[in-house]
Amino acid sequence: MMASTEEPVDARVRRRLRELRTERGLTLQQVAERASIDISTLSRLEAGKRRLALDHIPALAAALGVSTDELLGTPPPQDPRVRGEARKFDGMTLWPLTRHAPAGGLQAYKIIISAKRRNPPPIETLRVHEGQDWMYVLDGRLRLILGSEDLTIEAGEAVEFTTWTPHWFGAVDGPVELILIVGPQGERVHLHK
């Protein structure tokens, strides 16, 4: 008898349940409410500490907005290319380099800052938020206001800083091309106004 390398159905459903829930940015509480099951039951189902019953499948699939076949089946291979549309915002053009991450995940962007984005707002209006920002300058010279510091970041240099410090970034003397990695709080503050 040949040993099967295929994932058992119950393990696949548990994995798909977690994947689909996190892809949609849903909490255990939200899915449990939608499926009309207890949150502790859902938590134990995902963790493999409770046996998955057939009557759970339709309710969980509906709560996640998928068919039962999608919950039971193996997901189709995902195209690895990221095809985000460029968008312009506040003197910057942004291209997403990652798909929308699960809640709490990091996002990467390629950004071109216009040479016109040179003057920061007054320091007392600079924003702060939870998390860290990470930037790598590909081309040009980046102006980074970080609290009371006014820094020039050259091409080939990277910076990482806590975003509890008031901050702003723009151009020094021409356009700037950079890679920005931010968490969900930084993405909301810097890239979605």
C-alpha positions as CSV (number, residue, x, y, z in Angstrom):
1,M,0.0,0.0,0.0
2,M,1.4,3.4,-1.0
3,A,1.6,6.1,1.6
4,S,-0.4,9.2,0.8
5,T,1.4,12.6,0.8
6,E,-2.0,14.4,0.4
7,E,-3.0,16.5,3.4
8,P,-5.9,15.0,5.4
9,V,-9.3,16.6,4.8
10,D,-9.7,17.8,8.5
11,A,-6.2,19.4,8.5
12,R,-6.8,21.0,5.1
13,V,-10.2,22.5,6.3
14,R,-8.5,23.8,9.5
15,R,-5.7,25.4,7.4
16,R,-8.2,26.9,4.9
17,L,-10.4,28.2,7.7
18,R,-7.4,30.1,9.2
19,E,-6.2,31.3,5.7
20,L,-9.5,32.5,4.6
21,R,-10.3,34.2,7.9
22,T,-6.9,36.1,8.0
23,E,-7.0,36.9,4.2
24,R,-10.3,38.7,4.9
25,G,-9.0,40.4,8.0
26,L,-11.7,38.8,10.1
27,T,-11.4,38.0,13.8
28,L,-12.4,34.8,15.4
29,Q,-15.4,36.6,17.0
30,Q,-16.6,37.9,13.7
31,V,-16.5,34.5,12.0
32,A,-18.1,32.8,15.0
33,E,-21.0,35.3,15.0
34,R,-21.5,34.9,11.3
35,A,-21.5,31.1,11.6
36,S,-23.6,31.1,14.7
37,I,-21.1,29.1,16.7
38,D,-19.3,29.8,20.0
39,I,-16.0,31.6,19.6
40,S,-14.3,29.0,21.8
41,T,-15.6,26.3,19.5
42,L,-14.2,28.1,16.5
43,S,-10.8,28.7,18.2
44,R,-10.6,25.0,19.1
45,L,-11.6,24.0,15.6
46,E,-8.8,26.1,14.1
47,A,-6.3,24.8,16.6
48,G,-7.2,21.2,16.1
49,K,-8.4,20.8,19.6
50,R,-12.0,20.0,18.6
51,R,-13.1,17.6,16.0
52,L,-14.6,19.2,12.9
53,A,-18.2,18.1,12.4
54,L,-19.8,18.0,8.9
55,D,-22.5,20.4,10.1
56,H,-19.9,23.1,10.8
57,I,-18.8,23.2,7.1
58,P,-21.7,25.0,5.5
59,A,-22.0,27.6,8.3
60,L,-18.3,28.3,8.3
61,A,-18.1,28.6,4.5
62,A,-21.0,31.0,4.5
63,A,-19.4,33.1,7.3
64,L,-16.3,33.4,5.1
65,G,-18.2,34.1,1.9
66,V,-17.0,31.0,0.1
67,S,-18.6,27.8,-1.2
68,T,-18.2,24.6,0.8
69,D,-16.0,23.3,-2.1
70,E,-13.7,26.2,-1.6
71,L,-13.4,25.6,2.1
72,L,-12.9,21.8,1.6
73,G,-10.7,22.0,-1.4
74,T,-7.1,22.9,-2.1
75,P,-6.8,26.5,-3.1
76,P,-5.7,27.1,-6.7
77,P,-2.1,28.2,-7.0
78,Q,-1.9,31.9,-6.7
79,D,-0.2,34.0,-9.3
80,P,2.9,35.3,-7.5
81,R,2.9,38.6,-9.4
82,V,1.7,41.7,-7.6
83,R,-0.3,43.8,-10.0
84,G,-1.3,46.9,-8.0
85,E,-2.3,50.0,-9.7
86,A,-0.2,53.1,-9.2
87,R,-1.9,55.9,-7.4
88,K,-1.0,59.5,-6.7
89,F,-1.3,61.0,-3.3
90,D,0.1,64.2,-1.7
91,G,3.1,64.6,-4.1
92,M,3.9,60.9,-4.2
93,T,3.2,58.1,-6.7
94,L,2.8,54.7,-5.0
95,W,3.0,51.2,-6.3
96,P,2.2,48.3,-4.0
97,L,4.8,45.6,-3.9
98,T,2.8,43.2,-1.7
99,R,-0.7,42.0,-1.8
100,H,-3.0,43.2,0.9
101,A,-1.6,41.6,4.0
102,P,-3.6,40.0,6.7
103,A,-4.6,42.4,9.6
104,G,-1.4,43.4,11.3
105,G,0.8,42.5,8.4
106,L,3.5,44.6,6.8
107,Q,3.1,46.3,3.4
108,A,5.8,47.3,0.9
109,Y,5.6,50.1,-1.6
110,K,7.8,51.6,-4.2
111,I,7.3,55.4,-4.0
112,I,8.4,58.3,-6.2
113,I,8.3,61.6,-4.3
114,S,7.9,64.7,-6.5
115,A,10.6,67.3,-6.3
116,K,7.7,69.7,-5.3
117,R,7.2,67.8,-2.0
118,R,9.9,69.8,-0.2
119,N,8.4,71.7,2.7
120,P,7.2,69.9,5.7
121,P,4.1,71.0,7.7
122,P,4.7,72.7,11.0
123,I,6.3,70.3,13.5
124,E,3.3,70.5,15.9
125,T,1.1,69.0,13.1
126,L,3.4,66.1,12.3
127,R,1.6,62.8,12.8
128,V,2.6,59.9,15.1
129,H,1.3,56.3,15.0
130,E,2.0,52.9,16.4
131,G,4.7,50.8,14.7
132,Q,7.9,51.2,12.8
133,D,8.7,52.6,9.3
134,W,11.5,51.3,7.2
135,M,12.7,53.1,4.0
136,Y,15.4,52.4,1.5
137,V,16.4,55.2,-0.9
138,L,16.9,53.9,-4.4
139,D,17.6,57.3,-6.1
140,G,17.7,60.9,-5.1
141,R,18.0,62.5,-1.7
142,L,15.2,62.0,0.9
143,R,14.4,64.7,3.5
144,L,13.3,63.0,6.7
145,I,12.0,65.1,9.6
146,L,12.1,63.0,12.7
147,G,11.1,64.9,15.8
148,S,13.5,67.9,16.0
149,E,16.0,66.3,13.6
150,D,16.1,67.3,9.9
151,L,18.0,64.4,8.1
152,T,19.1,63.9,4.5
153,I,19.1,60.3,3.4
154,E,21.2,59.5,0.3
155,A,20.6,56.9,-2.4
156,G,21.7,53.5,-1.0
157,E,20.9,54.4,2.6
158,A,18.2,52.8,4.7
159,V,16.4,54.2,7.8
160,E,14.2,52.5,10.4
161,F,12.5,54.4,13.2
162,T,9.7,54.3,15.7
163,T,6.7,56.1,14.4
164,W,5.8,57.3,17.9
165,T,8.3,60.1,17.0
166,P,6.6,62.9,14.9
167,H,7.8,62.4,11.3
168,W,7.5,63.5,7.7
169,F,9.4,62.7,4.5
170,G,9.9,64.5,1.2
171,A,12.4,65.5,-1.4
172,V,15.6,67.5,-0.9
173,D,16.5,68.8,-4.4
174,G,14.8,66.6,-6.9
175,P,12.6,63.5,-7.2
176,V,13.2,60.6,-4.8
177,E,12.6,57.0,-5.5
178,L,12.4,54.7,-2.4
179,I,11.0,51.5,-1.0
180,L,8.8,51.9,2.1
181,I,7.7,49.1,4.4
182,V,5.0,50.0,6.9
183,G,2.5,48.3,9.2
184,P,-1.2,48.9,9.0
185,Q,-1.1,52.1,11.1
186,G,1.6,53.7,9.0
187,E,-0.2,52.7,5.8
188,R,-3.4,54.5,7.0
189,V,-1.5,57.6,8.1
190,H,0.9,58.1,5.2
191,L,-0.8,56.5,2.3
192,H,-4.6,56.8,2.6
193,K,-5.8,60.3,3.1
